[in-house]
């Protein structure tokens, strides 16, 4: 689970406050952008998984640690990877850094439960599990069976 996917974004004016500093809420939006692009890079989209398999990845937890501010017009890189994958949940981790000086601006994670459209928890379909995990990723890094992630 060491393979990071990188997505480049540019800070828009609407994402900043009066001083040109990015509002903290945007980092969670950028995590979602990174997560969506991570999935696309592995050959599928959220929409496809929802429509073809009735499987939704619902955000159950999110965490962000802010380390340094971003500013209007900064070019940022969102790094995303799967940290843990269980039968019914998965955890993504993120780093956001400014490309020009490689300053880490934020680090975080999101925990997702897999549900159907009726909000009933279900297993992640095997074909998407394979797509999320690269060949070198091993199951021993996942949470133990019958144990909630901490």
N, C-alpha and C positions, 0 to 999 in steps of 0.2 A: 504494500500500500504506500510505496514511496514515490509513485509517479504523480507529480503535480501537473495539473493542466493550467495554463496561463491564458488569461483573457485581458486584453487591453481596453481601458475606458478613458475618456477625457472628462474632467469635471466640468459640468455645465453651470451656467450662471444661476439657474433655478435651484441648484443643489447647495448654494452658499447663503450665508447670512450677509448682513450689511457690510461686514468687514472683509468679505470674500473668502471666509473660512467655511469649509463644508460642514453642514449640519450633521450631527451624529446619527440620525435616523437613516441617512443614505448608505451607510456601511452595510446594513442588513439587506438593503435593496441590491447592492453590489455583490453581496454573498450569493443572492439568488441568481444574478446574472452569471457569476462564476459557476454555480451549480448547474444551471441550464446548459451552459457551453460545455461543461465537463461531460454531461450526458450526451449532447450532440456529437462531441468528439469520439464517443464510444458507440455511435451509430443509432441513437434513438432520441426521442424528445419526450417530455412529460405528456404532451398531448397524445402521442402515439400509445404510450403505456396506459393512459386512462381509457382511450377509446378501444384499443385492441384487447386489453387484459382486465379492464375494470380495476386497475390498481393505481392508487394515488399515494404520493409521498407527502404526508401531512407533517408540517413542522410542529413538533411537540416541545422542543426547547431551543433557545438560541442564546448565544453568549458572544459578546464582543469586548475586547480590551483595546482601548484607544491609546496609542503610543505617541503620535505626533500629528499635527493638523495637516490637512490637504487644502489646497487653494484653487480658486477658479482658474481654469485652463491647464491645471496639472494633468499630465498623462500618467495614469496609474495602471498597475498590473495586479489583477486579482488571481492569486494562486489557490487552486482548489484540489483536494484529494479526498478519497474515502478513507476514513480512519478505522472504521469498524463496520462490519456487516453481519447481521443476524438474519434469521428467517423472516422476521416481521419488522425489523428496524435497521436503520443505518445512520452512521454519523459522518458528516462531512466536516473537514477543517479547512480554514482559510487563512491566507496572509494577503494583506494589501500593502503594496509599496509603491513609492514614487519612482518612476523609471529614471528620471534625470540624475538623481543622487543616491538611488537605491536605499532610501530611508524607509524602514518599516513603519507604516502608519497605523495599522490595526491587525489584530489576530483574533480569530474567533472560531466558533463551531456551531453546527445545527444538528439536532437529533430529529430524525423523521420516523414516523410510524407508517406502515403500509396499510391502507384501508381500501375498502370498496366504496362505491358511490353512496352507499347507505351508512357510511362511517363505521362499518364493522371492520375491526382489525383482521388482516389476512396475511398470508405469506407472500413474500416477494416472488413473482414468477421466475422460474429458473433461468429462462433465456435472458432476462434483464439482470439477474444476479451475475451471470457469466459476463455480460457486457460491462457491468460496473467494475468487475475485478479483472485486473490484468493477469497474464499467465504466471507471473512471479508472486502473486498475492496468495497467501496461505490462510486457511480457515483458523489456524491456531491464534491469529490475531483478533478474532471476533470475540464478542462477549460470551461467557459460558452459557450453556443452555439453561433455561428456566431461571435466569438471573436478570433483573432489570438493569439497564445501563446506569452508571453512576455519574 
